[in-house]
């Protein structure tokens, strides 16, 4: 079989204005970036929602991921084959991990969004604009201190770090401002990856340019020597930062290999941020399509929960149906099989691992929506394994299940799942919440831990307790929580697989994201700046004199 | 009069494919970025040069600049008015200074390239791609050390710093890699501004994708414990870095307010780098226009000299005529008038300051090309001042002079200069060099100091002498030099105005830029990472809900 990049580079794309026409978006509303990418600049009316919303989430993954994007793309193409008008709403890939282990994030095989070589690299520059806005703010903060510090900012209490869209562990903890009086004030600092920037979250949650500016104004950059918050509004630079994001806020339109329209916009990770594409992209789908298929990052414990508790209120709508993607490989990993052995049949490991799927399905059912399971097939899945899984889901979980092979077959390979999605999206449901808006912050943390993770309780370190007091004192304790947690386990220990219980979630840091409108709780050893592996993907990438690309996947 | 951004936002632009048609570039060769920006992807044949080349340089400027870009744009429009087919070839603005003191770099008044609000912000993402490639390389270097350091890289001798397109003095000198074993190796480091990146220079000098990759391969990132160079080729990541620049290497096409085609591409500063737009942009003009007007940064001592000694050999052509731009304001500053008083007549200061213009004109004449002077007029110039200057240039410098008022009048205001340019570009000349390729490095530094700066001699600090020995030992001593020097004076002391002599240029650091193909000599206190002023331009910028922009200039 051809590589992803070979398939992408040899598939004939439709001109993007033709793709837009499928959603009745005319050429005047497009700003083309070449012939196959465009920003959609038409104002979209969120009141005019006519589309069903399909949320794709998954079980706890292997380090290679579960092919959730591949299934989302295939599902979109399959729904198109069934005569529906479809919009995908997906996140943009981050360049840092593309150069590392994970590769791109545009699906795979015959189920991709294209041009994958552009989407996986700089695309339309949204992430770079966010990096620039974020780091411009950081420079303005230190510059304010350098020129007299009228706001009385305490350099020891600056919480606005810098960002780069690079996996660069070397920048996690730094000392800056060395070199004497003309080169700033020496202080501790560090870099996060761009996807962890609060500006990324804000861009994904903002309803328009004005809301974007209002949210940016509220960002807390640090504290005065007297413990008062210092915001972007105090620095008076919300205008400049919003200006830097004037194009980034517009959703991008591309297409699948089968020419289904795909809005790809925004890209917070779900383990260190809220993990959902922009609400503007989702709303673009909701106001133009019959079905909008969107994906939240990692499992139901991360992107799934955050979609319900953070993104949905901003979109103004819950999903009509939820797809939980699983692979037999990952279920066996969760059941104890060695990661290197996953291609070999192991019914015992599968039987032990299906509890992971069960908890993810029940997690999503807690929110009230109908749930279906999609099995992303691998050639190494044995018939016995597949049969067992079907039986288990039918007998124990009582939800519909379909096998998907869109990696090899494109949309055709996801028609069974598409039919289940259509059928289940007609089911009436009553939305439920797992916590109430006026629960205390600790109650919210506890309910997520107990109801979604299946843990015993949550504990705050001494440092986090101190931060909690400050959050309460400053009046931000009413915000929802956004957990930063490993994607490999329901717990905060990446090695605790399956469906563990009795564990404690340790919150070691609470961060106020006043512009995004949530409190980030950092658990376990999760890092907001990843590193590169010993053999980074970058080493295998190349472009020839005639523009042929190799090594992107 | 309207502000620059008001003029830009209220002028009706032509669709970019119509602008391209003026140069017989058809729509198939364009990748549009919206309706008014495009990347030109047609292969250009540098052998097929039919255009005259006009180089615009200037005297030593005030801190506000001399309006060199404004004059270049106006000259292009004026030549268009005279029935010539014109291409401008200019540099892209850097975002760091846009947020600081200087504002944008797209001309001013009725002599601008548009859409200025896009060109001055992220434009087509070229600088962000360079930042990403540069910092990805930095991360790969530290990652190599983290994972066993097979190449034996000495962390104390890494010369590849990181970059951001932000004026951030706080990042000039840093310590990175703190936080223990999993977060890298602690070491000293620092950030430059993106325009100072060797990758910026390489992008501007590369003849095609293959040459780009070859140059990137040669970049020296540091040294082994045994003192051997470590290059990008040793790390095997030239393919990935070239891939990250696959779009950035293509020249961008925009238009002036009067719809003259303008290639805007690449943007090294002339005080800390080589200061010329990409040779691909200049060649795009040379193969499609009658006249190609290009600008080199700052005065003849910086961009002017570097255009001749670094860019011209890569372009394969010297200019046919050189325009030296001067303002009466800057000449008076050079003659001793206080910077705050420049709007008041001061004939004595002007008489004392014209020696600055004289040396810049003679500098350019040394290279053999015809030179004309363009006076960029200000409303505060008195008749007596203007008359004196005309007389002086005619009697003492024996070169043609024209007044220019394209800021208020657009191309119409530069027709006199355009006529002089046409006339002088027909003059036969013999190109001269100020140093020979096989001069030693010290001879090259000395000849630039004596012949171009008018100084007595060059001195190397002990550290620079040590670097010189290393450069000779490693076999890079044959490369041309690229001086990093203040733009305010011929000397390395920004306070020494006029036409000083007898001074010593102190070189405190020599850097091998093996990919760019030159040795950077850092003189005086020049910084490769600027800071922001006490009232950054960012504080006055805004964008309203309907997209109206204010505060960009």
Interface residues (C-beta under 8 A of the other chain):
Chain A: X31 X32 X33 X34 X35 X39 X95 X99 X118 X121 X122 X124 X125 X128 X129 X131 X132 X135 X136 X138 X139 X140 X142 X143 X146 X147 X148 X162 X164 X165 X166 X167 X168 X169 X170 X171 X172 X173 X174 X175 X176 X177 X178 X179 X182 X183 X184 X185 X208 X209 X210 X213 X236 X237 X239 X240 X242 X243 X244 X246 X247 X531 X532 X533 X534 X536 X537 X538 X539 X540 X541 X542 X543 X545 X547 X549 X550 X551 X552
Chain B: X31 X32 X33 X34 X35 X39 X95 X99 X118 X121 X122 X124 X125 X128 X129 X131 X132 X135 X136 X138 X139 X140 X142 X143 X146 X147 X148 X162 X164 X165 X166 X167 X168 X169 X170 X171 X172 X173 X174 X175 X176 X177 X178 X179 X182 X183 X184 X185 X208 X209 X210 X213 X236 X237 X239 X240 X242 X243 X244 X246 X247 X531 X532 X533 X534 X536 X537 X538 X539 X540 X541 X542 X543 X545 X547 X549 X550 X551 X552
